[in-house]
Amino acid sequence: MPDLNEQFEAAVAASKTLPKAPDQSTMLKMYALFKQATDGDVAGKRPGFTDRVGRAKYDAREAIKGTAPDDAKQQYVSLVDSLK
């Protein structure tokens, strides 16, 4: 059985070839989990109201702040698997 890092890398690759594009909230969840797994907690100031995309991404990351990187990887793998 592949270890978590191999599963995560496979899920990242699979996310680019999903049969149907996920909705916006799912995409934000995937983004937040990926960034939490690779970069850790969100840092810096929340973008201003004119940067709607940046603000949504920041808010998605802020919502899972404190999640351990391995937990984020496992959640990402599970989410991508559910979209296949």
MODELLER restraints for C-alpha pairs under 7 A, 6 or more apart:
rsr = mdl.restraints
at = mdl.atoms
rsr.add(forms.Gaussian(group=physical.xy_distance, feature=features.Distance(at['CA:7:A'], at['CA:77:A']), mean=6.72, stdev=0.5))
rsr.add(forms.Gaussian(group=physical.xy_distance, feature=features.Distance(at['CA:8:A'], at['CA:73:A']), mean=5.86, stdev=0.5))
rsr.add(forms.Gaussian(group=physical.xy_distance, feature=features.Distance(at['CA:8:A'], at['CA:77:A']), mean=5.75, stdev=0.5))
rsr.add(forms.Gaussian(group=physical.xy_distance, feature=features.Distance(at['CA:11:A'], at['CA:77:A']), mean=5.45, stdev=0.5))
rsr.add(forms.Gaussian(group=physical.xy_distance, feature=features.Distance(at['CA:11:A'], at['CA:80:A']), mean=6.12, stdev=0.5))
rsr.add(forms.Gaussian(group=physical.xy_distance, feature=features.Distance(at['CA:15:A'], at['CA:80:A']), mean=6.20, stdev=0.5))
rsr.add(forms.Gaussian(group=physical.xy_distance, feature=features.Distance(at['CA:18:A'], at['CA:84:A']), mean=6.05, stdev=0.5))
rsr.add(forms.Gaussian(group=physical.xy_distance, feature=features.Distance(at['CA:19:A'], at['CA:84:A']), mean=6.77, stdev=0.5))
rsr.add(forms.Gaussian(group=physical.xy_distance, feature=features.Distance(at['CA:28:A'], at['CA:57:A']), mean=6.39, stdev=0.5))
rsr.add(forms.Gaussian(group=physical.xy_distance, feature=features.Distance(at['CA:28:A'], at['CA:60:A']), mean=6.18, stdev=0.5))
rsr.add(forms.Gaussian(group=physical.xy_distance, feature=features.Distance(at['CA:29:A'], at['CA:60:A']), mean=6.50, stdev=0.5))
rsr.add(forms.Gaussian(group=physical.xy_distance, feature=features.Distance(at['CA:30:A'], at['CA:76:A']), mean=6.32, stdev=0.5))
rsr.add(forms.Gaussian(group=physical.xy_distance, feature=features.Distance(at['CA:32:A'], at['CA:60:A']), mean=5.64, stdev=0.5))
rsr.add(forms.Gaussian(group=physical.xy_distance, feature=features.Distance(at['CA:32:A'], at['CA:61:A']), mean=4.69, stdev=0.5))
rsr.add(forms.Gaussian(group=physical.xy_distance, feature=features.Distance(at['CA:33:A'], at['CA:72:A']), mean=5.21, stdev=0.5))
rsr.add(forms.Gaussian(group=physical.xy_distance, feature=features.Distance(at['CA:33:A'], at['CA:73:A']), mean=6.91, stdev=0.5))
rsr.add(forms.Gaussian(group=physical.xy_distance, feature=features.Distance(at['CA:33:A'], at['CA:76:A']), mean=5.84, stdev=0.5))
rsr.add(forms.Gaussian(group=physical.xy_distance, feature=features.Distance(at['CA:34:A'], at['CA:76:A']), mean=6.78, stdev=0.5))
rsr.add(forms.Gaussian(group=physical.xy_distance, feature=features.Distance(at['CA:36:A'], at['CA:69:A']), mean=6.04, stdev=0.5))
rsr.add(forms.Gaussian(group=physical.xy_distance, feature=features.Distance(at['CA:36:A'], at['CA:72:A']), mean=6.23, stdev=0.5))
rsr.add(forms.Gaussian(group=physical.xy_distance, feature=features.Distance(at['CA:37:A'], at['CA:69:A']), mean=4.18, stdev=0.5))
rsr.add(forms.Gaussian(group=physical.xy_distance, feature=features.Distance(at['CA:37:A'], at['CA:70:A']), mean=6.60, stdev=0.5))
rsr.add(forms.Gaussian(group=physical.xy_distance, feature=features.Distance(at['CA:37:A'], at['CA:72:A']), mean=5.20, stdev=0.5))
rsr.add(forms.Gaussian(group=physical.xy_distance, feature=features.Distance(at['CA:37:A'], at['CA:73:A']), mean=5.49, stdev=0.5))
rsr.add(forms.Gaussian(group=physical.xy_distance, feature=features.Distance(at['CA:40:A'], at['CA:69:A']), mean=6.64, stdev=0.5))
rsr.add(forms.Gaussian(group=physical.xy_distance, feature=features.Distance(at['CA:41:A'], at['CA:65:A']), mean=5.29, stdev=0.5))
rsr.add(forms.Gaussian(group=physical.xy_distance, feature=features.Distance(at['CA:41:A'], at['CA:66:A']), mean=6.40, stdev=0.5))
rsr.add(forms.Gaussian(group=physical.xy_distance, feature=features.Distance(at['CA:42:A'], at['CA:61:A']), mean=5.95, stdev=0.5))
rsr.add(forms.Gaussian(group=physical.xy_distance, feature=features.Distance(at['CA:42:A'], at['CA:62:A']), mean=6.20, stdev=0.5))
rsr.add(forms.Gaussian(group=physical.xy_distance, feature=features.Distance(at['CA:42:A'], at['CA:65:A']), mean=6.81, stdev=0.5))
rsr.add(forms.Gaussian(group=physical.xy_distance, feature=features.Distance(at['CA:46:A'], at['CA:55:A']), mean=6.33, stdev=0.5))
rsr.add(forms.Gaussian(group=physical.xy_distance, feature=features.Distance(at['CA:46:A'], at['CA:58:A']), mean=6.32, stdev=0.5))
rsr.add(forms.Gaussian(group=physical.xy_distance, feature=features.Distance(at['CA:47:A'], at['CA:54:A']), mean=6.05, stdev=0.5))
rsr.add(forms.Gaussian(group=physical.xy_distance, feature=features.Distance(at['CA:47:A'], at['CA:55:A']), mean=5.17, stdev=0.5))
rsr.add(forms.Gaussian(group=physical.xy_distance, feature=features.Distance(at['CA:48:A'], at['CA:55:A']), mean=6.94, stdev=0.5))
